[in-house]
Amino acid sequence: LKAYVDVLADDTFEGRETGSRGGRAAANYILKNFEQLGALPAGEGGTYFQPFNPNSRNILGFVEGSDPRLKEQVIVIGAHYDHVGYGSARNSYGPTGYIHNGADDNASGVAGLLEVLDAVKRLPSPPRRSILFACWDGEEGGLHGSRHWVNPPTLPLSRVVLDINVDMIGRLRNGQLELLG
């Protein structure tokens, strides 16, 4: 987990603002991990990407289920990979004009998603249901990536039986972990 967070929250990604050079670099890093971990492309045109807006793109990987009947059902595990870049009065409570690395929001969620993908691929056999691993872009500006995915989705929404959103899992305070849902 820490290795993923360390990379995604590094200054070289310039805070991963959607559509930015750093945001595109982060997407390419996630793509490389999807490929290495064995997720199948689930974006548009046989790729891992679902582009939207001028320079934004969701990253989508798929693990097919093993049960002949249940594999038609899909569990979506999603996490947004964008953050606020250099910060502005519109998107930050902190100092503006400086890189906002976004280790917690949401490099931690993407790291968790990648760890789940790795664990699923290490199972002796795939899970019974299929799993879509989705890294959304444009969340900080208004959930644009996930909204775009549902209209038009890259697989029929009727197949989705569960959606798990992984956001800001890096907080552990006073020995307690808080889960919201």
Secondary structure in CASP SS format (residue, H / E / C, confidence):
PFRMAT SS
TARGET T0000
AUTHOR 0000-0000-0000
METHOD secondary structure of the structure
MODEL  1
L C 1.00
K H 1.00
A H 1.00
Y H 1.00
V H 1.00
D H 1.00
V H 1.00
L H 1.00
A C 1.00
D C 1.00
D H 1.00
T H 1.00
F H 1.00
E H 1.00
G H 1.00
R H 1.00
E E 1.00
T C 1.00
G C 1.00
S C 1.00
R H 1.00
G H 1.00
G H 1.00
R H 1.00
A H 1.00
A H 1.00
A H 1.00
N H 1.00
Y H 1.00
I H 1.00
L H 1.00
K H 1.00
N H 1.00
F H 1.00
E H 1.00
Q H 1.00
L H 1.00
G C 1.00
A C 1.00
L E 1.00
P E 1.00
A C 1.00
G C 1.00
E H 1.00
G H 1.00
G H 1.00
T C 1.00
Y C 1.00
F E 1.00
Q E 1.00
P E 1.00
F E 1.00
N C 1.00
P C 1.00
N C 1.00
S E 1.00
R E 1.00
N E 1.00
I E 1.00
L E 1.00
G E 1.00
F E 1.00
V E 1.00
E C 1.00
G C 1.00
S C 1.00
D C 1.00
P C 1.00
R C 1.00
L H 1.00
K H 1.00
E H 1.00
Q C 1.00
V E 1.00
I E 1.00
V E 1.00
I E 1.00
G E 1.00
A E 1.00
H E 1.00
Y C 1.00
D C 1.00
H E 1.00
V C 1.00
G C 1.00
Y C 1.00
G C 1.00
S C 1.00
A C 1.00
R C 1.00
N C 1.00
S C 1.00
Y C 1.00
G C 1.00
P C 1.00
T C 1.00
G C 1.00
Y C 1.00
I C 1.00
H C 1.00
N C 1.00
G C 1.00
A H 1.00
D H 1.00
D H 1.00
N H 1.00
A H 1.00
S H 1.00
G H 1.00
V H 1.00
A H 1.00
G H 1.00
L H 1.00
L H 1.00
E H 1.00
V H 1.00
L H 1.00
D H 1.00
A H 1.00
V H 1.00
K H 1.00
R H 1.00
L C 1.00
P C 1.00
S C 1.00
P C 1.00
P C 1.00
R C 1.00
R C 1.00
S E 1.00
I E 1.00
L E 1.00
F E 1.00
A E 1.00
C E 1.00
W E 1.00
D C 1.00
G C 1.00
E C 1.00
E C 1.00
G C 1.00
G C 1.00
L C 1.00
H H 1.00
G H 1.00
S H 1.00
R H 1.00
H H 1.00
W H 1.00
V H 1.00
N C 1.00
P C 1.00
P C 1.00
T C 1.00
L C 1.00
P C 1.00
L H 1.00
S H 1.00
R H 1.00
V E 1.00
V E 1.00
L E 1.00
D E 1.00
I E 1.00
N E 1.00
V C 1.00
D C 1.00
M C 1.00
I C 1.00
G C 1.00
R C 1.00
L C 1.00
R E 1.00
N C 1.00
G C 1.00
Q E 1.00
L C 1.00
E C 1.00
L C 1.00
L C 1.00
G C 1.00
END
